[in-house]
Amino acid sequence: MRGGVLLVLLAALATACSGLPERPADGGPLPATELPPLLRYEPTVWRDLPGWQQDELQAAWPALLASCTTPRLGEAWRAFCSAAATVRPTDAAAQRALVESALRPWRITTVSQDARAERRDAGLITGYYEPVLNGARQRGGAFQTPLYAVPDDLVTVDLGELYPALKGERIRGRLQGRRITPFPDRAQIADGRALAGKEIVWVDSAIDAFFLQIQGSGRVRLPDGRTLRLAFADVNGHPYRAIGRYLVERGELTVEQATAPGLREWLAMNPARQAEVFNTNPSVVFFREEPIGDPSVGPRGALGVPLTAGRSLAVDPRQLPLGAPLYLATTHPVDGTALQRLMVAQDTGGAIRGALRADFFWGLGPAAGDAAGRMRQDGALWLLWPADQPLPVPGIP
């Protein structure tokens, strides 16, 4: 089968999605002739981290301990995690002493692979959150928009298993005979026939359903008062395309207006054009239902642990080690004040590409949604890594 589908696989790779939640991208793909920038770690000291002494480390401690429960961190973190488990969650002084003695901060920078060798030490920081929708198990009344489970005929091919140079790249499609063909895109799925029977729940807003796919997970409140959680499960394999860019290119919105709140307002005022705009993004996210135990606990990220509001980041795992602590220096999207704090890399996103790119998890509800929707800030990142261990190599977990 490998030889028979080689050309199909390589063609599909050009438009393949990474298989991660599709939070908004900050730009288009690199030109085919442009190489991605090289990641560099520059040694620094704690006093050079802006706001480090003012950060309340105990707010990040639960996220750090959660990362320590996963095997993803590896042997490099064994000593630190063992010591961290003995520190009281409220003992800020002991937490700071451990972090500063056991870890070392490294400024994350990139250098372009061209004649300019341009160095960058800041990148784009966006935000995401866990929305709450209204829905029902059965279609009826206001509940007309379905959210789907993974289709039975969706096939995922890990290209790294066929060609090591393509490690981390996947394509999705479906088998037709002996060939893998593209899975239906958003427009082809819209009438419901292709995915009949895979509906998990029906919600009362097509706008909310679309933005839930961008966030990657959320909660749905049912008519009987119960709430279910929908977690990211898979995608249809088509590339994510930002609807904000589409509307800006057509003069419907300015760049400044193309925030999540601005997009929602435009869509609400133009109901007849919603399908047109939605279908410019061919990517569709599929979900799985998860129980909600403690309602104060966030959804599970790609690391497999619950996200912590204000302390979890989504990163590109091919560049930065998932599970590791990072220090972030940026600004608040609502009031512009300094936002400088210890974070933990616990999630990923299909649009989160590159070492200087991250997505800030704001938590649950409308206030979190407002901050997340407005966040498009410049930000700097530092990797905090065990002082006695070699630095991680990009692309190697």
Kinemage of the C-alpha trace (Angstrom):
@kinemage 1
@onewidth
@group {chain A} dominant
@subgroup {mainchain}
@vectorlist {calphas} color= white
{ca met a 1} P 0.000 0.000 0.000
{ca arg a 2} L 2.879 2.390 0.679
{ca gly a 3} L 3.899 2.748 -2.939
{ca gly a 4} L 0.303 2.988 -4.112
{ca val a 5} L -0.540 5.979 -1.945
{ca leu a 6} L 2.797 7.846 -1.963
{ca leu a 7} L 1.691 10.582 -4.346
{ca val a 8} L -1.641 10.929 -2.577
{ca leu a 9} L 0.100 11.275 0.783
{ca leu a 10} L 2.560 13.902 -0.379
{ca ala a 11} L -0.141 15.914 -2.106
{ca ala a 12} L -2.306 15.827 0.973
{ca leu a 13} L 0.597 16.870 3.168
{ca ala a 14} L 0.610 20.311 1.592
{ca thr a 15} L -2.827 20.954 3.073
{ca ala a 16} L -2.722 18.682 6.103
{ca cys a 17} L -3.749 19.884 9.528
{ca ser a 18} L -1.594 18.935 12.478
{ca gly a 19} L -4.535 17.264 14.189
{ca leu a 20} L -4.648 19.805 17.020
{ca pro a 21} L -7.304 22.307 18.037
{ca glu a 22} L -7.421 24.995 15.378
{ca arg a 23} L -7.076 28.230 17.326
{ca pro a 24} L -6.537 31.253 15.092
{ca ala a 25} L -3.362 31.494 13.049
{ca asp a 26} L -1.257 34.645 12.930
{ca gly a 27} L -0.325 34.310 9.296
{ca gly a 28} L -0.287 32.114 6.234
{ca pro a 29} L 2.099 29.273 5.492
{ca leu a 30} L 5.740 29.994 4.759
{ca pro a 31} L 6.655 30.168 1.073
{ca ala a 32} L 8.007 26.861 -0.153
{ca thr a 33} L 11.503 28.353 -0.550
{ca glu a 34} L 11.639 29.929 2.944
{ca leu a 35} L 13.122 27.884 5.742
{ca pro a 36} L 11.655 28.186 9.245
{ca pro a 37} L 13.755 30.141 11.756
{ca leu a 38} L 16.154 28.288 14.028
{ca leu a 39} L 15.427 28.060 17.739
{ca arg a 40} L 18.080 29.410 20.092
{ca tyr a 41} L 18.250 29.275 23.895
{ca glu a 42} L 20.202 32.185 25.361
{ca pro a 43} L 21.414 31.858 28.968
{ca thr a 44} L 20.185 34.482 31.393
{ca val a 45} L 19.684 35.003 35.134
{ca trp a 46} L 16.558 35.275 37.266
{ca arg a 47} L 16.839 39.017 37.849
{ca asp a 48} L 16.590 39.587 34.088
{ca leu a 49} L 13.094 38.124 33.950
{ca pro a 50} L 10.717 41.115 34.057
{ca gly a 51} L 8.382 40.893 37.026
{ca trp a 52} L 9.883 37.634 38.302
{ca gln a 53} L 10.107 38.740 41.925
{ca gln a 54} L 6.495 39.960 41.911
{ca asp a 55} L 4.961 36.791 40.490
{ca glu a 56} L 2.930 34.665 42.905
{ca leu a 57} L 4.434 31.270 42.168
{ca gln a 58} L 1.896 29.422 44.315
{ca ala a 59} L -0.735 30.183 41.648
{ca ala a 60} L 1.322 28.169 39.147
{ca trp a 61} L 2.285 25.364 41.547
{ca pro a 62} L -0.770 23.136 40.833
{ca ala a 63} L -0.005 23.304 37.111
{ca leu a 64} L 3.639 22.404 37.727
{ca leu a 65} L 2.697 19.459 39.924
{ca ala a 66} L 0.192 18.285 37.313
{ca ser a 67} L 2.939 18.227 34.682
{ca cys a 68} L 5.066 16.192 37.075
{ca thr a 69} L 2.435 13.428 37.068
{ca thr a 70} L 2.966 12.708 33.369
{ca pro a 71} L 5.765 10.640 31.803
{ca arg a 72} L 6.092 13.270 29.058
{ca leu a 73} L 8.585 15.285 31.139
{ca gly a 74} L 11.062 12.403 31.234
{ca glu a 75} L 14.043 11.642 33.449
{ca ala a 76} L 15.410 15.192 33.307
{ca trp a 77} L 12.660 16.279 35.680
{ca arg a 78} L 12.699 13.426 38.178
{ca ala a 79} L 14.711 15.230 40.874
{ca phe a 80} L 12.822 18.508 40.550
{ca cys a 81} L 9.413 16.847 40.630
{ca ser a 82} L 10.333 14.767 43.672
{ca ala a 83} L 11.406 17.914 45.501
{ca ala a 84} L 8.362 19.905 44.333
{ca ala a 85} L 6.010 17.273 45.741
{ca thr a 86} L 7.368 17.953 49.239
{ca val a 87} L 6.754 21.728 49.115
{ca arg a 88} L 3.516 23.010 50.624
{ca pro a 89} L 1.202 24.534 47.977
{ca thr a 90} L 1.019 27.794 49.957
{ca asp a 91} L 4.727 28.126 50.766
{ca ala a 92} L 5.733 30.726 48.184
{ca ala a 93} L 9.209 31.198 49.636
{ca ala a 94} L 10.030 27.485 49.427
{ca gln a 95} L 8.633 27.294 45.916
{ca arg a 96} L 10.770 30.205 44.747
{ca ala a 97} L 13.866 28.789 46.446
{ca leu a 98} L 13.395 25.420 44.732
{ca val a 99} L 12.769 26.891 41.299
{ca glu a 100} L 15.730 29.260 41.476
{ca ser a 101} L 18.128 26.602 42.781
{ca ala a 102} L 17.070 23.662 40.621
{ca leu a 103} L 16.156 25.374 37.342
{ca arg a 104} L 17.861 27.825 35.027
{ca pro a 105} L 16.138 30.406 32.783
{ca trp a 106} L 16.910 30.459 29.067
{ca arg a 107} L 15.640 33.256 26.799
{ca ile a 108} L 13.878 31.777 23.776
{ca thr a 109} L 14.969 33.408 20.530
{ca thr a 110} L 14.960 32.557 16.846
{ca val a 111} L 17.349 33.308 13.991
{ca ser a 112} L 16.206 33.358 10.366
{ca gln a 113} L 17.921 30.969 7.965
{ca asp a 114} L 18.782 33.524 5.309
{ca ala a 115} L 21.518 36.014 4.606
{ca arg a 116} L 20.081 38.469 7.133
{ca ala a 117} L 20.294 35.986 10.049
{ca glu a 118} L 17.626 38.094 11.748
{ca arg a 119} L 17.271 37.489 15.480
{ca arg a 120} L 13.879 37.661 17.188
{ca asp a 121} L 13.221 37.519 20.917
{ca ala a 122} L 9.451 38.100 20.958
{ca gly a 123} L 6.462 36.653 19.162
{ca leu a 124} L 2.680 36.513 19.057
{ca ile a 125} L 0.687 35.530 22.148
{ca thr a 126} L -3.013 34.813 21.648
{ca gly a 127} L -5.626 33.485 24.052
{ca tyr a 128} L -8.240 30.755 24.340
{ca tyr a 129} L -10.818 29.646 26.883
{ca glu a 130} L -13.508 27.074 27.670
{ca pro a 131} L -16.866 28.353 26.380
{ca val a 132} L -20.290 27.313 27.675
{ca leu a 133} L -22.998 26.618 25.088
{ca asn a 134} L -26.684 25.697 25.324
{ca gly a 135} L -27.690 22.422 23.737
{ca ala a 136} L -29.848 19.304 23.700
{ca arg a 137} L -29.367 15.624 22.963
{ca gln a 138} L -32.063 15.707 20.286
{ca arg a 139} L -32.624 18.167 17.480
{ca gly a 140} L -35.593 20.440 17.933
{ca gly a 141} L -36.694 24.013 18.518
{ca ala a 142} L -33.712 26.336 18.832
{ca phe a 143} L -31.269 23.413 18.869
{ca gln a 144} L -30.436 23.006 15.182
{ca thr a 145} L -26.629 23.009 14.938
{ca pro a 146} L -24.863 19.669 15.490
{ca leu a 147} L -21.487 18.982 17.064
{ca tyr a 148} L -20.000 15.694 15.913
{ca ala a 149} L -18.022 12.751 17.233
{ca val a 150} L -15.172 11.309 15.148
{ca pro a 151} L -16.560 9.683 11.968
{ca asp a 152} L -16.098 5.937 11.682
{ca asp a 153} L -14.442 6.224 8.263
{ca leu a 154} L -11.871 8.903 9.175
{ca val a 155} L -8.351 7.542 8.572
{ca thr a 156} L -5.177 9.076 10.016
{ca val a 157} L -1.767 8.370 8.488
{ca asp a 158} L 1.365 9.201 10.487
{ca leu a 159} L 3.824 10.137 7.756
{ca gly a 160} L 6.757 9.773 10.141
{ca glu a 161} L 6.154 6.021 10.237
{ca leu a 162} L 6.656 5.920 6.475
{ca tyr a 163} L 9.312 8.589 6.064
{ca pro a 164} L 11.331 9.639 9.148
{ca ala a 165} L 11.962 13.109 7.694
{ca leu a 166} L 8.234 13.777 8.062
{ca lys a 167} L 8.101 12.949 11.765
{ca gly a 168} L 5.185 14.686 13.463
{ca glu a 169} L 3.236 15.230 10.238
{ca arg a 170} L -0.119 13.516 9.744
{ca ile a 171} L -2.736 13.467 7.058
{ca arg a 172} L -6.387 12.556 7.304
{ca gly a 173} L -8.820 11.206 4.786
{ca arg a 174} L -10.929 8.152 4.152
{ca leu a 175} L -10.372 4.914 2.311
{ca gln a 176} L -12.099 4.406 -0.993
{ca gly a 177} L -10.989 1.047 -2.264
{ca arg a 178} L -7.190 1.067 -1.994
{ca arg a 179} L -6.831 4.850 -2.051
{ca ile a 180} L -6.933 7.513 0.619
{ca thr a 181} L -9.066 10.421 -0.530
{ca pro a 182} L -9.760 13.743 1.217
{ca phe a 183} L -12.430 13.702 3.887
{ca pro a 184} L -15.382 16.048 3.197
{ca asp a 185} L -14.717 19.683 4.046
{ca arg a 186} L -16.984 22.022 6.033
{ca ala a 187} L -19.206 22.918 3.093
{ca gln a 188} L -19.677 19.253 2.174
{ca ile a 189} L -20.522 18.356 5.763
{ca ala a 190} L -22.913 21.276 6.275
{ca asp a 191} L -26.124 19.503 5.203
{ca gly a 192} L -25.583 16.789 7.831
{ca arg a 193} L -25.917 13.768 5.572
{ca ala a 194} L -22.227 12.801 5.587
{ca leu a 195} L -22.145 12.579 9.389
{ca ala a 196} L -25.685 11.465 10.180
{ca gly a 197} L -25.720 9.501 13.414
{ca lys a 198} L -22.471 10.996 14.759
{ca glu a 199} L -24.133 13.986 16.440
{ca ile a 200} L -23.192 14.267 20.118
{ca val a 201} L -25.397 17.246 20.844
{ca trp a 202} L -27.347 19.998 19.068
{ca val a 203} L -26.713 23.616 20.107
{ca asp a 204} L -28.746 26.786 19.678
{ca ser a 205} L -26.128 28.929 17.944
{ca ala a 206} L -24.157 28.261 14.771
{ca ile a 207} L -21.786 31.053 15.804
{ca asp a 208} L -21.089 29.459 19.175
{ca ala a 209} L -20.587 26.072 17.517
{ca phe a 210} L -18.047 27.507 15.086
{ca phe a 211} L -16.063 29.248 17.824
{ca leu a 212} L -16.148 26.123 19.992
{ca gln a 213} L -14.205 24.371 17.242
{ca ile a 214} L -11.615 27.133 17.332
{ca gln a 215} L -11.215 26.788 21.107
{ca gly a 216} L -10.960 22.998 20.914
{ca ser a 217} L -13.089 22.184 23.967
{ca gly a 218} L -16.046 23.527 25.915
{ca arg a 219} L -19.126 22.753 27.944
{ca val a 220} L -22.742 22.348 26.854
{ca arg a 221} L -25.600 23.076 29.250
{ca leu a 222} L -28.597 20.768 28.652
{ca pro a 223} L -32.285 21.643 29.233
{ca asp a 224} L -32.449 19.423 32.342
{ca gly a 225} L -29.676 21.433 34.018
{ca arg a 226} L -26.904 18.922 33.465
{ca thr a 227} L -23.663 20.002 31.789
{ca leu a 228} L -21.438 17.913 29.544
{ca arg a 229} L -17.893 18.612 28.415
{ca leu a 230} L -16.787 18.258 24.818
{ca ala a 231} L -13.065 17.664 24.321
{ca phe a 232} L -11.107 17.835 21.101
{ca ala a 233} L -10.891 14.423 19.434
{ca asp a 234} L -9.800 14.898 15.815
{ca val a 235} L -10.133 16.984 12.649
{ca asn a 236} L -11.212 16.311 9.084
{ca gly a 237} L -7.725 16.993 7.708
{ca his a 238} L -8.389 20.203 5.807
{ca pro a 239} L -6.293 23.301 6.558
{ca tyr a 240} L -7.537 25.901 9.019
{ca arg a 241} L -8.318 29.232 7.364
{ca ala a 242} L -9.122 32.297 9.454
{ca ile a 243} L -12.519 33.825 8.732
{ca gly a 244} L -11.232 37.155 10.052
{ca arg a 245} L -8.713 37.317 7.245
{ca tyr a 246} L -11.435 36.533 4.732
{ca leu a 247} L -13.590 39.414 5.966
{ca val a 248} L -10.652 41.830 6.107
{ca glu a 249} L -9.597 40.977 2.561
{ca arg a 250} L -13.124 41.773 1.373
{ca gly a 251} L -13.298 45.063 3.205
{ca glu a 252} L -15.998 43.945 5.629
{ca leu a 253} L -13.785 44.527 8.685
{ca thr a 254} L -10.533 46.277 9.466
{ca val a 255} L -7.635 44.351 10.944
{ca glu a 256} L -8.345 46.006 14.299
{ca gln a 257} L -11.993 44.906 14.169
{ca ala a 258} L -11.195 41.280 13.321
{ca thr a 259} L -11.081 40.090 16.938
{ca ala a 260} L -13.327 37.315 18.220
{ca pro a 261} L -15.856 39.850 19.619
{ca gly a 262} L -15.761 41.770 16.332
{ca leu a 263} L -16.279 38.627 14.285
{ca arg a 264} L -19.184 37.534 16.477
{ca glu a 265} L -20.841 40.918 16.087
{ca trp a 266} L -20.457 40.879 12.301
{ca leu a 267} L -21.832 37.330 12.037
{ca ala a 268} L -24.808 38.176 14.248
{ca met a 269} L -25.608 41.195 12.043
{ca asn a 270} L -25.246 39.205 8.814
{ca pro a 271} L -27.078 35.896 9.377
{ca ala a 272} L -27.623 35.323 5.654
{ca arg a 273} L -23.859 35.250 5.090
{ca gln a 274} L -22.887 33.023 8.000
{ca ala a 275} L -22.661 29.854 5.919
{ca glu a 276} L -20.576 31.617 3.275
{ca val a 277} L -18.091 32.859 5.860
{ca phe a 278} L -17.967 29.630 7.880
{ca asn a 279} L -17.295 27.594 4.749
{ca thr a 280} L -14.188 29.605 3.912
{ca asn a 281} L -12.624 27.576 6.724
{ca pro a 282} L -12.783 23.977 5.418
{ca ser a 283} L -11.451 22.494 8.662
{ca val a 284} L -13.933 20.760 10.987
{ca val a 285} L -13.180 19.643 14.550
{ca phe a 286} L -14.684 16.461 15.990
{ca phe a 287} L -15.241 15.988 19.711
{ca arg a 288} L -15.515 13.346 22.388
{ca glu a 289} L -17.720 13.629 25.442
{ca glu a 290} L -16.017 13.697 28.835
{ca pro a 291} L -17.561 13.684 32.317
{ca ile a 292} L -17.270 16.751 34.520
{ca gly a 293} L -16.239 15.891 38.044
{ca asp a 294} L -15.134 19.062 39.777
{ca pro a 295} L -16.681 21.913 37.740
{ca ser a 296} L -13.816 24.213 38.746
{ca val a 297} L -11.262 22.012 36.953
{ca gly a 298} L -10.376 22.951 33.390
{ca pro a 299} L -10.373 20.704 30.325
{ca arg a 300} L -7.509 18.361 29.628
{ca gly a 301} L -4.865 19.707 27.299
{ca ala a 302} L -2.563 17.811 24.971
{ca leu a 303} L -0.349 16.853 27.915
{ca gly a 304} L -3.275 14.893 29.357
{ca val a 305} L -3.704 16.988 32.515
{ca pro a 306} L -6.377 19.612 33.289
{ca leu a 307} L -5.483 23.123 32.197
{ca thr a 308} L -5.034 25.804 34.864
{ca ala a 309} L -6.638 29.171 34.098
{ca gly a 310} L -4.020 31.880 33.740
{ca arg a 311} L -1.115 29.449 34.071
{ca ser a 312} L -1.362 26.987 31.154
{ca leu a 313} L 0.061 27.717 27.709
{ca ala a 314} L -0.397 26.027 24.361
{ca val a 315} L 2.885 25.778 22.444
{ca asp a 316} L 4.356 24.118 19.380
{ca pro a 317} L 5.596 20.757 20.741
{ca arg a 318} L 8.011 20.394 17.817
{ca gln a 319} L 9.849 23.438 19.147
{ca leu a 320} L 9.286 23.581 22.909
{ca pro a 321} L 9.036 20.668 25.372
{ca leu a 322} L 5.461 19.941 26.373
{ca gly a 323} L 5.050 19.904 30.150
{ca ala a 324} L 7.930 22.244 30.932
{ca pro a 325} L 7.588 25.555 32.811
{ca leu a 326} L 7.956 28.757 30.797
{ca tyr a 327} L 8.114 32.360 31.890
{ca leu a 328} L 5.971 34.769 29.895
{ca ala a 329} L 6.291 38.550 29.629
{ca thr a 330} L 3.480 40.211 27.693
{ca thr a 331} L 0.600 42.648 28.283
{ca his a 332} L -3.019 42.180 29.312
{ca pro a 333} L -5.343 42.305 26.279
{ca val a 334} L -8.061 44.317 28.037
{ca asp a 335} L -6.258 46.955 30.097
{ca gly a 336} L -2.720 46.852 28.681
{ca thr a 337} L -1.033 46.243 32.044
{ca ala a 338} L 2.019 44.009 32.347
{ca leu a 339} L 1.236 40.291 32.287
{ca gln a 340} L 4.390 38.597 33.565
{ca arg a 341} L 4.192 35.174 35.146
{ca leu a 342} L 5.310 31.584 35.407
{ca met a 343} L 3.367 29.404 32.954
{ca val a 344} L 3.419 25.708 32.074
{ca ala a 345} L 3.364 24.296 28.531
{ca gln a 346} L 0.431 21.912 28.774
{ca asp a 347} L -1.414 22.186 25.491
{ca thr a 348} L -0.990 22.511 21.734
{ca gly a 349} L -2.893 24.087 18.864
{ca gly a 350} L -2.958 23.542 15.118
{ca ala a 351} L -2.231 27.242 14.505
{ca ile a 352} L 0.482 27.437 17.176
{ca arg a 353} L 3.601 27.126 15.065
{ca gly a 354} L 7.107 28.201 16.006
{ca ala a 355} L 9.080 28.739 19.196
{ca leu a 356} L 7.909 32.329 19.735
{ca arg a 357} L 4.206 31.569 19.502
{ca ala a 358} L 1.890 30.647 22.361
{ca asp a 359} L -1.773 30.539 23.342
{ca phe a 360} L -2.744 31.682 26.860
{ca phe a 361} L -5.531 29.705 28.573
{ca trp a 362} L -7.901 32.123 30.312
{ca gly a 363} L -10.330 29.658 31.885
{ca leu a 364} L -14.121 29.351 31.790
{ca gly a 365} L -16.948 31.722 30.955
{ca pro a 366} L -17.689 35.128 29.410
{ca ala a 367} L -14.905 37.158 31.073
{ca ala a 368} L -12.338 34.573 30.015
{ca gly a 369} L -13.844 34.585 26.543
{ca asp a 370} L -13.593 38.367 26.284
{ca ala a 371} L -9.910 38.384 27.276
{ca ala a 372} L -9.100 35.445 25.019
{ca gly a 373} L -10.915 36.967 22.066
{ca arg a 374} L -9.038 40.241 22.375
{ca met a 375} L -5.591 38.794 23.034
{ca arg a 376} L -3.102 39.363 20.244
{ca gln a 377} L -0.057 40.644 22.088
{ca asp a 378} L 3.683 40.693 21.582
{ca gly a 379} L 5.354 38.504 24.171
{ca ala a 380} L 8.706 37.092 25.242
{ca leu a 381} L 9.301 33.589 26.573
{ca trp a 382} L 11.929 31.925 28.743
{ca leu a 383} L 12.355 28.178 29.141
{ca leu a 384} L 12.968 27.079 32.736
{ca trp a 385} L 15.024 23.883 32.601
{ca pro a 386} L 16.824 21.699 35.165
{ca ala a 387} L 20.233 23.284 35.733
{ca asp a 388} L 22.091 19.959 35.665
{ca gln a 389} L 20.443 18.615 32.498
{ca pro a 390} L 21.214 19.185 28.792
{ca leu a 391} L 18.776 21.449 26.979
{ca pro a 392} L 15.996 19.779 24.969
{ca val a 393} L 16.432 19.274 21.255
{ca pro a 394} L 13.586 20.626 19.083
{ca gly a 395} L 11.440 17.881 17.649
{ca ile a 396} L 12.504 15.273 20.213
{ca pro a 397} L 10.078 14.753 23.142
